[in-house]
Amino acid sequence: MSTTDRVLDILVQEGGYRQLPRPFKVGSISFDFTHALVASERANDLVIVIELKGDTVDDGIIRKVMALTRALDVMRSKRPVTAVLTLGQPRSETVQSISKVCRVLQVGAPTGPDAISAVRDWLSVLLPLIQQPAVETLLDWEADLHVATAASAKGEFMDALIGAAPHGKDAVETVLADAIMRSADAAIVDEGDEE
């Protein structure tokens, strides 16, 4: 699979982008890029994928991108444009010219076992954030606490503290205060019996 195909696959499968027909129109003007995609739902991006080959003329790319962004301006489009450059290496002047009117991602042609990860990293600004699982699902704090506490710390009091912990600081303080009061009351009663 070529880098260009990987870019297309990642944007469609992971980003929810929709591929536009080739060529696509803005107003009455047709534009032909290697691929063109639009974001769906929450995003509003227009992504053009440009495959740079040995016979690609940088001036032609600059003119096409400038014409596209100008046509979008005339149509009062609010879509941000991102140009993804794959395979070849563009001149720095080309990237500077294009970056004046749109975001430029120079993916190139990564190879090796991490090629897909490298492409995904370049495209990450266009992809939705992946929600990591909550810390609570990764930790079993109750089991860890039972393992960490000494055998002497186990019992009814420790179970009451652990039971109160999910309800917050005030609940734990209440359990602790009740335990202290019971101990103090028992000590006072014992002193009274000795007299």
C-alpha positions as CSV (number, residue, x, y, z in Angstrom):
1,M,0.0,0.0,0.0
2,S,1.4,3.4,-1.0
3,T,1.7,6.3,1.5
4,T,-1.0,8.1,-0.4
5,D,-3.4,5.2,0.0
6,R,-2.5,5.0,3.7
7,V,-3.3,8.7,4.2
8,L,-6.7,8.1,2.5
9,D,-7.4,5.0,4.5
10,I,-6.5,6.6,7.9
11,L,-8.5,9.8,7.2
12,V,-11.6,7.8,6.0
13,Q,-11.5,5.0,8.6
14,E,-10.2,6.8,11.7
15,G,-11.1,10.4,11.0
16,G,-14.6,9.9,9.4
17,Y,-13.6,12.0,6.3
18,R,-15.6,11.6,3.1
19,Q,-13.8,11.4,-0.2
20,L,-14.9,13.9,-2.8
21,P,-15.2,13.0,-6.5
22,R,-12.3,13.6,-8.8
23,P,-12.3,16.3,-10.0
24,F,-14.4,18.2,-7.5
25,K,-15.9,21.7,-8.0
26,V,-15.9,24.9,-6.0
27,G,-18.5,27.1,-7.6
28,S,-18.1,26.5,-11.3
29,I,-14.3,25.7,-11.2
30,S,-13.0,22.1,-11.2
31,F,-10.0,21.1,-9.1
32,D,-8.1,17.9,-9.6
33,F,-5.8,16.7,-6.8
34,T,-4.7,13.1,-6.0
35,H,-7.4,13.0,-3.3
36,A,-9.8,15.5,-1.8
37,L,-11.7,14.8,1.4
38,V,-14.1,16.7,3.7
39,A,-14.5,16.2,7.4
40,S,-17.9,15.2,8.7
41,E,-19.8,16.0,11.9
42,R,-17.7,18.1,14.2
43,A,-14.9,19.2,11.9
44,N,-15.1,21.4,8.9
45,D,-11.8,20.7,7.2
46,L,-11.1,20.3,3.5
47,V,-8.0,18.0,3.0
48,I,-6.2,17.8,-0.3
49,V,-3.7,15.0,-0.8
50,I,-1.0,15.8,-3.3
51,E,1.2,13.0,-4.4
52,L,4.6,14.4,-5.5
53,K,6.3,12.4,-8.3
54,G,9.5,13.0,-10.1
55,D,7.6,14.8,-12.9
56,T,5.6,17.0,-10.5
57,V,6.2,20.7,-11.1
58,D,6.2,22.7,-7.9
59,D,4.9,25.9,-9.6
60,G,1.9,23.9,-10.8
61,I,1.1,22.7,-7.3
62,I,1.4,26.2,-5.9
63,R,-1.0,27.6,-8.6
64,K,-3.5,24.8,-8.0
65,V,-3.5,25.3,-4.2
66,M,-3.7,29.1,-4.5
67,A,-6.6,28.9,-7.0
68,L,-8.5,26.5,-4.7
69,T,-8.1,28.7,-1.7
70,R,-9.0,31.8,-3.7
71,A,-12.2,30.0,-5.0
72,L,-13.1,29.1,-1.5
73,D,-12.6,32.7,-0.4
74,V,-14.9,33.9,-3.2
75,M,-17.5,31.4,-2.2
76,R,-17.1,32.7,1.4
77,S,-16.3,29.2,2.6
78,K,-15.3,28.7,6.3
79,R,-13.5,25.4,5.6
80,P,-9.9,25.4,6.7
81,V,-7.7,23.7,4.0
82,T,-4.9,21.2,4.7
83,A,-2.5,20.1,2.0
84,V,-1.0,16.7,2.7
85,L,2.2,16.1,0.6
86,T,3.2,12.5,0.0
87,L,6.0,10.6,-1.7
88,G,8.4,13.2,-3.1
89,Q,10.2,16.0,-1.4
90,P,8.9,19.5,-2.2
91,R,11.2,22.6,-2.4
92,S,11.2,24.7,0.8
93,E,9.9,27.6,-1.3
94,T,6.9,25.5,-2.4
95,V,6.0,24.7,1.2
96,Q,6.4,28.3,2.3
97,S,4.1,29.5,-0.6
98,I,1.4,26.9,0.1
99,S,1.6,27.5,3.9
100,K,0.6,31.1,3.4
101,V,-2.9,30.0,2.4
102,C,-3.4,26.6,4.2
103,R,-1.9,24.1,6.6
104,V,0.8,21.9,5.1
105,L,1.7,18.4,6.3
106,Q,4.8,16.9,4.6
107,V,4.2,13.2,5.1
108,G,6.7,12.0,2.6
109,A,7.1,8.3,2.1
110,P,7.8,6.6,5.5
111,T,9.0,3.0,5.2
112,G,9.7,0.2,7.6
113,P,7.6,-1.4,10.4
114,D,6.6,1.9,11.8
115,A,5.5,3.5,8.5
116,I,1.8,3.4,9.4
117,S,2.5,5.0,12.8
118,A,4.6,7.7,11.2
119,V,1.8,8.6,8.8
120,R,-0.8,8.5,11.6
121,D,1.4,10.9,13.7
122,W,1.6,13.3,10.8
123,L,-2.2,13.2,10.4
124,S,-3.0,13.4,14.1
125,V,-4.0,17.1,13.8
126,L,-6.8,16.0,11.5
127,L,-8.0,13.0,13.6
128,P,-10.3,13.0,16.6
129,L,-8.7,12.7,20.0
130,I,-8.8,9.2,21.4
131,Q,-10.3,9.1,24.9
132,Q,-8.1,7.3,27.2
133,P,-9.8,5.0,29.8
134,A,-10.4,6.7,33.1
135,V,-7.8,6.2,35.8
136,E,-10.4,4.5,38.0
137,T,-10.7,1.7,35.5
138,L,-7.0,1.2,35.4
139,L,-6.5,1.0,39.2
140,D,-8.1,-1.3,41.7
141,W,-7.1,0.9,44.7
142,E,-9.1,-1.1,47.2
143,A,-7.2,-4.3,46.4
144,D,-3.9,-2.4,46.3
145,L,-4.7,-0.8,49.7
146,H,-5.6,-4.2,51.3
147,V,-2.3,-5.7,50.0
148,A,-0.2,-2.7,51.2
149,T,-1.7,-2.5,54.7
150,A,-0.2,-4.7,57.4
151,A,-2.2,-7.5,58.9
152,S,-2.6,-5.5,62.1
153,A,-4.4,-2.7,60.1
154,K,-7.1,-5.1,58.8
155,G,-10.4,-5.3,60.6
156,E,-13.7,-3.5,61.1
157,F,-12.2,0.0,61.3
158,M,-10.1,-0.4,58.1
159,D,-13.1,-1.8,56.3
160,A,-15.2,1.2,57.4
161,L,-12.5,3.7,56.2
162,I,-12.2,1.9,52.8
163,G,-16.0,1.9,52.5
164,A,-16.2,5.6,53.2
165,A,-13.4,6.6,50.8
166,P,-15.5,6.7,47.6
167,H,-17.8,9.2,49.3
168,G,-15.0,11.7,49.8
169,K,-13.0,13.3,52.5
170,D,-15.9,14.3,54.8
171,A,-17.1,10.7,54.9
172,V,-13.6,9.4,55.9
173,E,-13.3,12.1,58.5
174,T,-16.7,11.1,60.0
175,V,-15.7,7.5,60.3
176,L,-12.3,8.4,61.9
177,A,-14.0,10.9,64.3
178,D,-16.6,8.2,65.3
179,A,-13.8,5.7,66.0
180,I,-11.9,8.2,68.1
181,M,-15.0,9.1,70.1
182,R,-15.8,5.4,70.7
183,S,-12.2,4.8,72.0
184,A,-12.4,7.9,74.2
185,D,-15.8,7.0,75.6
186,A,-14.6,3.4,76.3
187,A,-11.5,4.8,78.1
188,I,-13.6,7.1,80.2
189,V,-16.0,4.4,81.1
190,D,-13.0,2.1,82.1
191,E,-11.5,4.8,84.3
192,G,-14.9,5.2,86.1
193,D,-15.1,1.5,86.8
194,E,-11.7,1.5,88.4
195,E,-12.6,4.1,91.0
